[in-house]
């Protein structure tokens, strides 16, 4: 069993071993899900980035640093058509 202590600001540090087992990286968020298991209330921790992420979230990297207003989107499509990519 691992003991995790809260600071006065309600912050906790997860042990390195636990982060390794959960494949957690610095800056990631955790989802806390309350459940009743065998009559006892339990809290399950899961990495937030890996829970029911919509398929289009995988496309996020392609739009990074680009404008998303309609004129910019239309220009991007026209440019791809001129280049023969669409």
Steps between C-alpha positions, in 0.01 A plus 500: 500500500623850417432798725450836331487807722318824414664838558318795656402601146348150442780406261646151477815352349461164331785254552731454201422128489125567475552757223709244314233231535232742374729645229438850635708795386539840669210731421248225430159510668327220686129422505363387836197272471306402814359146500354253746683168481398212730302748710799731555538846347815512285663767285658397172777710345542501122714718272259759356660508155425134445134492595242505221696743286306578183672376182537855370719589798774303323492767225582779746869501406420589137319821596752626752621850417246548220199728478156337515268772370303411184698716253823336622349151475374568147840635394671192645266270304552698178877485549486120547287463185745709296782279626303187398467367855118502493 
